[in-house]
Amino acid sequence: MGVDLTAPVVSGGSWGHGGDSISDIAVAARQRLSRAMAAMGPGLSDIAFEVCSDLQSLERGEAQRGWSKRSGRVVLMLALDRLAAHYGMKAVRHTAPIRAWSMEQEG
Protein backbone atom coordinates (compact mmCIF):
# COMPACT_ATOMS: atom_id res chain seq x y z
CA MET A 1 0.00 0.00 0.00
CA GLY A 2 1.26 3.45 -0.74
CA VAL A 3 0.57 6.84 -2.17
CA ASP A 4 1.78 8.10 -5.53
CA LEU A 5 3.04 11.54 -4.52
CA THR A 6 3.84 12.39 -8.15
CA ALA A 7 0.20 12.15 -9.25
CA PRO A 8 -1.68 15.43 -9.73
CA VAL A 9 -3.92 16.42 -6.85
CA VAL A 10 -7.55 17.07 -7.71
CA SER A 11 -8.84 20.16 -5.93
CA GLY A 12 -12.19 20.51 -4.29
CA GLY A 13 -13.47 19.57 -0.88
CA SER A 14 -11.40 18.96 2.17
CA TRP A 15 -10.29 15.83 3.93
CA GLY A 16 -8.96 15.18 7.36
CA HIS A 17 -9.04 17.27 10.50
CA GLY A 18 -9.03 21.02 10.59
CA GLY A 19 -9.97 21.44 6.94
CA ASP A 20 -6.54 20.43 5.59
CA SER A 21 -6.68 19.54 1.93
CA ILE A 22 -5.50 16.16 0.71
CA SER A 23 -2.48 17.85 -0.86
CA ASP A 24 -1.49 19.39 2.50
CA ILE A 25 -1.82 16.02 4.20
CA ALA A 26 0.21 14.30 1.46
CA VAL A 27 2.96 16.92 1.66
CA ALA A 28 3.09 16.62 5.47
CA ALA A 29 3.30 12.83 5.21
CA ARG A 30 6.10 13.07 2.68
CA GLN A 31 8.01 15.46 4.98
CA ARG A 32 7.60 13.09 7.95
CA LEU A 33 8.86 10.19 5.84
CA SER A 34 11.86 12.23 4.67
CA ARG A 35 12.77 13.15 8.26
CA ALA A 36 12.46 9.53 9.39
CA MET A 37 14.60 8.28 6.50
CA ALA A 38 17.24 10.94 7.22
CA ALA A 39 17.27 9.92 10.90
CA MET A 40 18.13 6.35 9.94
CA GLY A 41 20.84 7.38 7.48
CA PRO A 42 21.45 6.43 3.84
CA GLY A 43 22.69 2.87 4.27
CA LEU A 44 20.17 1.89 6.91
CA SER A 45 17.10 3.63 5.52
CA ASP A 46 17.37 1.78 2.21
CA ILE A 47 16.98 -1.70 3.67
CA ALA A 48 14.37 -0.52 6.21
CA PHE A 49 12.24 1.03 3.47
CA GLU A 50 12.50 -2.03 1.25
CA VAL A 51 11.54 -4.46 4.00
CA CYS A 52 8.94 -2.36 5.84
CA SER A 53 7.31 -0.44 2.98
CA ASP A 54 8.00 -2.37 -0.21
CA LEU A 55 7.45 -5.69 1.60
CA GLN A 56 10.62 -7.12 0.09
CA SER A 57 12.07 -10.09 1.91
CA LEU A 58 15.18 -9.52 3.98
CA GLU A 59 16.87 -12.39 2.16
CA ARG A 60 16.27 -10.70 -1.20
CA GLY A 61 17.73 -7.44 0.10
CA GLU A 62 20.82 -9.29 1.33
CA ALA A 63 21.25 -11.02 -2.03
CA GLN A 64 20.89 -7.78 -4.00
CA ARG A 65 23.61 -6.16 -1.90
CA GLY A 66 25.90 -9.18 -1.84
CA TRP A 67 25.66 -9.45 1.95
CA SER A 68 26.15 -12.68 3.85
CA LYS A 69 23.11 -14.44 5.27
CA ARG A 70 21.60 -12.87 8.38
CA SER A 71 23.64 -9.68 8.01
CA GLY A 72 20.51 -7.88 6.81
CA ARG A 73 18.86 -8.67 10.11
CA VAL A 74 21.61 -6.84 11.99
CA VAL A 75 21.43 -3.85 9.65
CA LEU A 76 17.63 -3.73 9.89
CA MET A 77 17.80 -3.84 13.70
CA LEU A 78 20.23 -0.90 13.66
CA ALA A 79 17.90 1.01 11.34
CA LEU A 80 14.87 0.33 13.53
CA ASP A 81 16.82 1.38 16.63
CA ARG A 82 17.63 4.71 14.98
CA LEU A 83 14.03 5.12 13.85
CA ALA A 84 12.78 4.44 17.36
CA ALA A 85 15.23 7.02 18.73
CA HIS A 86 13.97 9.52 16.13
CA TYR A 87 10.46 9.10 17.54
CA GLY A 88 11.70 9.37 21.14
CA MET A 89 11.38 5.70 21.94
CA LYS A 90 13.85 3.66 23.96
CA ALA A 91 14.79 0.04 23.37
CA VAL A 92 13.48 -2.25 26.07
CA ARG A 93 15.73 -5.20 26.77
CA HIS A 94 14.13 -8.44 27.86
CA THR A 95 15.57 -11.84 28.56
CA ALA A 96 13.60 -13.11 25.55
CA PRO A 97 15.20 -12.65 22.11
CA ILE A 98 12.43 -10.22 21.12
CA ARG A 99 13.25 -6.51 20.94
CA ALA A 100 10.66 -3.87 21.71
CA TRP A 101 10.53 -0.08 21.90
CA SER A 102 8.50 2.00 24.28
CA MET A 103 7.85 5.63 25.13
CA GLU A 104 7.58 7.14 28.58
CA GLN A 105 3.99 7.78 29.59
CA GLU A 106 3.07 11.43 30.06
CA GLY A 107 1.05 12.54 33.03
C-alpha positions, 0 to 999 in steps of 0.5 A: 500500500502506498501513495503516488506523490507524483500524481496530480492532486484534484482540488475541491473539498477537504479531507482530514481534521481542521480542513486540511486539503489532501495535498497538505496532508500528502505533503506533510506525510512526505516530509515526515517520511523524509525526516524519518529516513534521514534519521536512519541514514542512507545505508540503513534507511534503504533496507528498512524502506524495502523491508517495511514499505515495499514488503521485500524479503530480507533475504532478497535485500541481502542477495541484491547487496551481496551481503552474507546471510543474516547480516541484513537482520543486523542492519535492519535492527540498527535502522529500527533502533535509529528510527525508534530514537527519532520518535523518542522511543527507547529500546526495552531489553528483555531476557527473551530474544524479542526486541521492543521499543516504548515511550515514557507515559506522560502525566 
